[in-house]
Amino acid sequence: MNLNNQLAVVTGVSKGIGLEVVKLLVEKGTTVAGWGRTAPDFTHERFHFFRCDVADESSVEIAFQATVKKLGEDIRILINNAGFGVAGPTESFSSDDWKAMFDTNVHGIFYTTKRLIPAMKKADEGHILNVASIAGLNGVNQFAGYVGTKHAVRGISHSLYMELRDFGIKVSTIYPGSVRTNFFDEIPSVEANENMMRPEDVALTMVQTLETHPNYFVADVECRPLRPKGKKS
């Protein structure tokens, strides 16, 4: 897809991968509707922020209507990036945290995607890119809830691409390993460090996935830091 003059929705744009994707897209000439709970420290004539909590379907509907009213309905790109993780042993894990992760990481994808599919079908073109995690491919100790949400993202994405491919709509999933973002702020056992991937590199891979030929479809992208523990001494 040629990204110039396209209209995209990106969720979770306040920082990290989402914000880096926004920066790359506007450079390509894309107009971006950024949906998030907190506005990023970023301004550009082609970037428009709409306050939205993807865990709340009424909030998604309000952001969607506001986006269409301001920017038009011909939205052909959706990047479902919003998500978070909480770690802990299952027997003492907060049920509220468990539910909140599923509300944001899983149900949020449904709330956003269902609203954007009709315009993509009408255009006979579209690309939905879901941000999962390496945790969507394997288990992680004391991350049962988060891993469960990201396995769900994988299953939803694979089913959606089978459902939508004949309408010219691609559904891709990216599975990043550890990324140097605020994701680890709420996880006491892990600190973001220079051996993790840079969010701008993950964002670049996502944008390159969007730029593929109309009949060339990248289903899954797995990316990891080359030296997660740094150079060997």
BALO-81640 format. One line per 5 residues: number of its first residue (from 0); their letters; for each residue x, y, z negated of N, C-alpha, C. Coordinates in pm, whole numbers, always signed. Atoms other than C-alpha are relative to their C-alpha. Example, Ala and Ser with C-alpha at 12.3 -4.5 7.8 and 13.67 -1.06 7.14 Angstrom:
<rs>
0) as) +89 -119 +0 +1230 -450 -780 +90 +120 +0  -82 -119 +6 +1367 -106 -714 -77 +109 -73
</rs>
This chain:
<rs>
0) mnlnn) +84 -120 +0 +0 +0 +0 +88 +125 +0  -65 -131 +3 +117 +349 +81 -59 +79 -117  +49 -62 +122 +92 +527 -254 -31 +149 +14  +25 -143 -21 +80 +879 -111 -150 +24 +20  +141 -39 -8 -264 +1038 -155 -96 -105 -54
5) qlavv) +88 +97 +66 -398 +738 -348 -43 +55 -136  +50 -34 +134 -597 +767 -670 +13 -123 -88  -26 +112 +91 -491 +549 -964 -51 +30 -139  +29 -7 +143 -610 +480 -1316 +107 -82 -71  -99 +70 +81 -340 +388 -1569 -43 +13 -146
10) tgvsk) +39 -5 +141 -429 +294 -1927 +125 -7 -89  -112 +2 +94 -204 +339 -2230 +116 +86 +47  -99 -87 -64 -17 +641 -2094 +76 +89 -98  -60 -96 +94 +97 +810 -2415 +151 -12 -7  -145 +21 +9 +447 +657 -2406 +36 -132 +66
15) gigle) -44 +131 -45 +655 +361 -2300 -20 -26 +148  +14 +43 -140 +588 +167 -1980 -107 +81 +71  +110 -72 -64 +258 +342 -1911 +40 +139 +46  -44 -135 -36 +412 +688 -1914 +103 -3 +112  -100 +11 -106 +705 +577 -1697 -65 -32 +134
20) vvkll) +73 +30 -124 +463 +433 -1440 -66 +127 +54  +62 -126 -41 +275 +763 -1434 +101 +90 +70  -103 -87 -56 +597 +954 -1366 +42 -45 +141  -39 +52 -131 +691 +727 -1076 -112 +18 +103  +113 -11 -93 +344 +734 -922 -19 +143 +50
25) vekgt) +21 -138 -45 +311 +1112 -916 +113 +43 +95  -109 -27 -94 +654 +1128 -747 -30 -54 +139  +36 +62 -127 +510 +903 -476 -118 +69 +67  +114 -71 -57 +221 +1143 -420 -135 -52 -45  +124 +56 +53 -37 +946 -616 -61 +96 -103
30) tvagw) +71 -71 +106 -300 +1126 -820 -36 -102 -107  +16 +98 +107 -316 +956 -1159 -95 +51 -107  +85 -22 +116 -596 +947 -1412 +58 -84 -112  -59 +71 +112 -425 +857 -1737 -100 -13 -113  +95 +25 +109 -653 +696 -1994 +77 -43 -124
35) grtap) -70 +37 +122 -530 +681 -2353 -60 +68 -121  +50 -60 +124 -603 +760 -2714 +74 +128 -34  -83 -117 +29 -320 +1015 -2729 +59 +53 +130  -56 -59 -122 -212 +1257 -2456 +153 -7 -4  -146 +4 -3 +150 +1214 -2345 +60 +140 +8
40) dfthe) -74 -126 -13 +410 +1486 -2357 +49 +10 +144  -32 +0 -143 +397 +1516 -1977 -109 +77 +73  +95 -73 -83 +236 +1753 -1731 +45 -5 +146  -26 +0 -143 +212 +1739 -1353 -132 +31 +69  +123 -40 -68 -35 +1876 -1103 -84 -119 +46
45) rfhff) +73 +118 -43 -128 +1522 -999 -32 -96 -116  +31 +83 +116 -164 +1386 -1353 -113 +63 -79  +117 -48 +74 -496 +1416 -1535 -27 -96 -115  +19 +85 +118 -540 +1286 -1889 -148 +0 -41  +136 +18 +50 -872 +1147 -2010 +7 -83 -129
50) rcdva) -7 +71 +127 -910 +1048 -2373 -87 -126 +7  +71 +126 -14 -1009 +683 -2391 +61 -105 -91  -40 +118 +77 -994 +388 -2628 -57 -120 +74  +49 +109 -85 -1015 +83 -2401 -70 -110 -81  +67 +99 +85 -1130 -130 -2697 -149 +30 -18
55) dessv) +138 -47 +18 -1456 +68 -2699 -62 +22 +138  +55 -8 -136 -1669 +13 -2389 -68 +134 +27  +64 -130 -22 -1863 +337 -2439 +105 +107 +30  -110 -92 -27 -1530 +526 -2446 +52 -18 +141  -44 +29 -138 -1426 +354 -2121 -100 +58 +100
60) eiafq) +102 -52 -91 -1756 +448 -1958 +8 +153 +10  -12 -146 -1 -1714 +813 -2059 +122 +43 +81  -122 -33 -75 -1356 +821 -1924 -18 -26 +149  +24 +35 -140 -1466 +652 -1602 -86 +106 +68  +89 -100 -58 -1750 +897 -1540 +71 +135 +14
65) atvkk) -73 -126 -7 -1525 +1194 -1619 +104 -2 +111  -100 +14 -106 -1258 +1062 -1382 -64 +14 +138  +71 -5 -129 -1503 +1012 -1096 -49 +142 +29  +52 -137 -18 -1654 +1356 -1151 +112 +96 +40  -109 -94 -25 -1315 +1529 -1146 +83 -36 +123
70) lgedi) -96 +43 -102 -1114 +1320 -900 -62 -78 +116  +64 +79 -105 -1364 +1120 -695 -5 -147 -36  +23 +140 +34 -1470 +757 -689 +91 -98 +75  -81 +90 -83 -1218 +619 -436 +129 -38 -72  -114 +43 +81 -991 +463 -699 +44 -138 +49
75) rilin) -45 +127 -59 -780 +190 -538 +111 -67 -81  -105 +58 +84 -520 +128 -811 -45 +6 -146  +25 +5 +144 -578 +16 -1170 +115 -73 -66  -105 +64 +78 -294 -54 -1408 -47 -11 -145  +44 +27 +137 -413 -215 -1730 +123 -21 -87
80) nagfg) -123 +2 +78 -120 -130 -1955 -25 +7 -151  +26 -19 +143 -284 -49 -2289 +4 -133 -75  -7 +121 +80 -203 -304 -2556 +92 +20 -119  -88 -8 +117 -37 -365 -2890 +7 -137 -66  -17 +127 +68 +86 -646 -3112 +28 +19 -148
85) vagpt) -27 +4 +144 +92 -724 -3483 +50 -140 -32  -58 +130 +36 +305 -1002 -3629 -36 -38 -143  +22 +46 +137 +251 -1215 -3935 -45 -144 -4  +46 +138 +14 +177 -1563 -4068 -152 -8 +6  +143 +8 -27 -169 -1680 -3969 -84 -7 -127
90) esfss) +85 +20 +118 -292 -1778 -4315 -25 +128 -77  +20 -127 +71 -249 -1424 -4446 -24 +116 +96  +14 -104 -101 -311 -1236 -4122 -133 +74 -15  +121 -82 +8 -562 -951 -4120 -98 -34 +113  +103 +28 -103 -884 -1047 -3943 -31 +124 +82
95) ddwka) +24 -125 -73 -929 -682 -3850 +108 +21 +107  -107 -13 -98 -587 -675 -3679 -16 -100 +113  +21 +104 -101 -663 -1001 -3500 -106 +46 +100  +110 -44 -86 -992 -866 -3365 +41 +122 +81  -41 -123 -70 -838 -529 -3275 +90 -31 +119
100) mfdtn) -87 +38 -113 -572 -696 -3060 -82 -55 +116  +83 +55 -108 -834 -891 -2866 -87 +109 +63  +84 -108 -53 -1056 -583 -2832 +78 +86 +100  -81 -85 -87 -772 -381 -2677 +63 -79 +113  -83 +71 -98 -555 -638 -2499 -81 -83 +99
105) vhgif) +79 +89 -85 -832 -857 -2357 -130 +67 +45  +130 -58 -37 -1176 -695 -2371 +17 +131 +74  -25 -126 -69 -1029 -362 -2262 +22 -19 +149  -22 +28 -142 -918 -517 -1933 -133 -24 +71  +133 +25 -58 -1273 -636 -1870 -78 +131 +16
110) yttkr) +77 -124 -6 -1426 -298 -1953 +47 +92 +113  -52 -89 -105 -1196 -107 -1716 -18 -61 +139  -1 +64 -131 -1179 -360 -1433 -139 -7 +63  +135 +16 -55 -1552 -418 -1394 -51 +130 +62  +47 -128 -51 -1604 -47 -1333 +72 +43 +128
115) lipam) -78 -44 -116 -1334 -10 -1068 -8 -95 +119  +10 +96 -111 -1400 -322 -860 -91 +49 +112  +89 -37 -110 -1700 -180 -665 +61 +95 +103  -61 -95 -94 -1504 +112 -513 +109 -68 +82  -104 +72 -73 -1216 -121 -420 -62 -90 +107
120) kkade) +69 +82 -99 -1458 -358 -248 -50 +85 +116  +51 -92 -103 -1612 -66 -61 +111 +43 +93  -114 -44 -80 -1266 +43 +58 +68 -117 +71  -66 +121 -51 -1167 -318 +142 +150 +4 -31  -139 -11 +42 -844 -240 -44 +4 +36 -148
125) ghiln) -17 -35 +140 -729 -229 -403 +109 -83 -61  -103 +74 +72 -466 -339 -649 -21 +20 -149  +12 +0 +146 -518 -429 -1014 +126 -65 -54  -125 +53 +55 -198 -475 -1210 -14 -6 -152  +17 +20 +144 -226 -622 -1558 +135 -24 -66
130) vasia) -125 +16 +73 +59 -589 -1805 -22 -103 -110  +7 +104 +102 +91 -912 -2001 +126 +10 -85  -122 +5 +80 +411 -1015 -2178 +60 -137 +21  -59 +133 -1 +657 -1298 -2186 -76 -90 -97  +83 +74 +95 +430 -1399 -2475 -124 -58 +66
135) glngv) +111 +59 -75 +169 -1478 -2209 +40 -130 +68  -51 +121 -65 +388 -1768 -2090 +47 -104 -99  -49 +94 +102 +502 -1927 -2415 -43 +46 -139  +33 -37 +137 +449 -1928 -2790 +110 +82 -64  -97 -79 +77 +619 -1689 -3033 -34 -16 -148
140) nqfag) +19 +21 +142 +664 -1756 -3402 -64 +121 -68  +73 -102 +76 +422 -1553 -3620 -66 +106 +89  +70 -90 -92 +260 -1393 -3314 -121 -69 +62  +107 +80 -59 -33 -1632 -3267 -109 +86 +65  +106 -84 -54 -290 -1357 -3217 +42 +74 +126
145) yvgtk) -50 -74 -116 -83 -1145 -2981 +24 -93 +118  -25 +98 -106 +29 -1450 -2783 -133 -47 +60  +132 +40 -50 -335 -1556 -2758 -58 +103 +94  +54 -104 -88 -432 -1221 -2609 +71 +0 +135  -75 -8 -125 -155 -1233 -2349 -17 -125 +86
150) havrg) +40 +117 -78 -236 -1590 -2248 -136 +24 +65  +131 -33 -57 -590 -1464 -2197 +15 +93 +120  -24 -91 -112 -461 -1183 -1975 +43 -78 +124  -46 +82 -113 -285 -1442 -1757 -117 -74 +65  +114 +75 -54 -599 -1654 -1720 -100 +90 +70
155) ishsl) +92 -95 -62 -818 -1353 -1646 +55 +46 +134  -63 -51 -123 -572 -1222 -1387 -4 -103 +112  -2 +104 -102 -537 -1553 -1204 -139 -29 +55  +137 +23 -45 -913 -1600 -1192 -50 +118 +84  +43 -118 -73 -970 -1243 -1076 +59 +5 +141
160) ymelr) -56 -9 -135 -727 -1268 -786 -66 -101 +93  +73 +96 -83 -909 -1579 -662 -138 +55 +37  +133 -58 -23 -1238 -1392 -694 +4 +116 +99  -2 -128 -73 -1123 -1071 -524 +87 +2 +126  -97 -6 -110 -858 -1165 -267 -67 +17 +136
165) dfgik) +67 -10 -130 -1110 -1199 +19 -62 +138 +23  +50 -137 -13 -1217 -839 -46 +115 +99 +16  -116 -86 -19 -867 -705 +14 +57 +56 -129  -43 -50 +130 -802 -662 -358 +103 -95 -60  -105 +79 +64 -478 -783 -518 -13 +13 -151
170) vstiy) -7 -4 +147 -454 -875 -885 +133 -61 -41  -135 +44 +38 -97 -897 -1013 +16 +10 -151  -29 -2 +143 +40 -966 -1359 +151 +7 -19  -142 -8 +33 +377 -865 -1502 +20 -47 -144  -30 +60 +130 +534 -1048 -1795 +136 +49 -48
175) pgsvr) -130 -49 +47 +807 -832 -1951 +44 -72 -128  -59 +40 +127 +1041 -965 -2216 +10 +124 -88  -10 -112 +94 +1157 -725 -2488 +38 +129 +71  -19 -131 -62 +1136 -361 -2380 +24 +103 -110  -37 -103 +97 +1284 -61 -2560 -111 +105 -10
180) tnffd) +114 -91 +13 +952 +101 -2656 -44 +5 -147  +55 -12 +135 +742 +190 -2961 -78 -125 -42  +72 +124 +33 +587 -159 -2948 +46 -57 -133  -57 +65 +119 +820 -269 -3228 -11 +84 -127  +12 -87 +118 +735 +21 -3461 -76 -68 -114
185) eipsv) +85 +63 +102 +477 -192 -3641 +45 -142 -34  -50 +136 +25 +690 -507 -3651 +130 +11 -79  -116 -25 +86 +931 -487 -3947 +123 -85 +32  -112 +93 -21 +1143 -785 -3839 +81 +30 +126  -68 -28 -127 +1242 -637 -3501 +11 +151 +20
190) eanen) -18 -141 -34 +1387 -301 -3401 +36 +13 +147  -37 -26 -139 +1404 -161 -3050 +148 +33 +6  -144 -23 -10 +1764 -158 -2933 +45 +4 +145  -51 -24 -135 +1985 -90 -2631 +14 -128 +83  -8 +124 -75 +1997 -459 -2535 -134 -41 +61
195) mmrpe) +131 +23 -59 +1627 -454 -2453 -9 +70 +136  +20 -65 -130 +1500 -360 -2107 -47 +143 -18  +48 -137 +0 +1440 +4 -2028 -142 +3 +58  +137 -5 -54 +1071 +88 -1977 -5 +51 +143  +2 -52 -138 +1156 +280 -1658 +32 -107 +102
200) dvalt) -31 +109 -93 +1296 -39 -1502 -122 -90 +22  +123 +78 -12 +979 -233 -1577 -101 +77 +85  +92 -83 -77 +776 +57 -1438 +34 -1 +148  -42 +2 -140 +981 +58 -1117 -43 -130 +67  +44 +129 -55 +910 -312 -1064 -151 +1 +25
205) mvqtl) +145 -8 -18 +540 -244 -1110 -38 +82 +122  +29 -85 -116 +540 +36 -854 +41 -70 +130  -42 +75 -118 +733 -179 -608 -100 -110 +35  +104 +101 -22 +467 -447 -653 -121 +63 +69  +112 -70 -64 +203 -191 -557 +28 +35 +146
210) ethpn) -37 -48 -134 +395 -89 -245 +13 -110 +105  -15 +110 -93 +384 -431 -80 -98 +10 +118  +84 +7 -120 +236 -500 +266 -141 -49 -38  +137 +36 +36 -146 -537 +260 -25 -152 -7  +22 +144 -1 -122 -910 +335 +107 -75 -81
215) yfvad) -105 +61 +83 +167 -973 +92 -37 +24 -145  +55 -10 +135 +56 -1048 -260 +95 -63 -101  -84 +49 +109 +275 -1081 -568 -91 -32 -118  +92 +40 +107 +77 -1281 -825 +59 +26 -137  -62 -8 +132 +322 -1290 -1115 +143 +49 +11
220) vecrp) -137 -48 +9 +641 -1107 -1206 +48 -18 -144  -60 +19 +131 +853 -1223 -1499 +132 +74 -5  -125 -75 +10 +1128 -990 -1613 +52 -3 -144  -63 +13 +131 +1374 -1017 -1900 +130 +79 -4  -133 -60 +11 +1684 -842 -2033 +106 -106 +30
225) lrpkg) -103 +97 -36 +1996 -1004 -1893 +81 -45 -122  -79 +30 +120 +2191 -983 -2221 -76 +48 -123  +84 -45 +111 +1931 -966 -2500 +76 +17 -131  -78 -14 +122 +2201 -997 -2765 +130 +75 +25  -120 -76 -32 +2461 -780 -2590 +112 -88 +53
230) kks) -115 +73 -52 +2803 -879 -2458 +58 -92 -107  -67 +90 +91 +2974 -1177 -2612 +139 +55 -31  -130 -53 +39 +3281 -1079 -2808 +110 -101 +34
</rs>
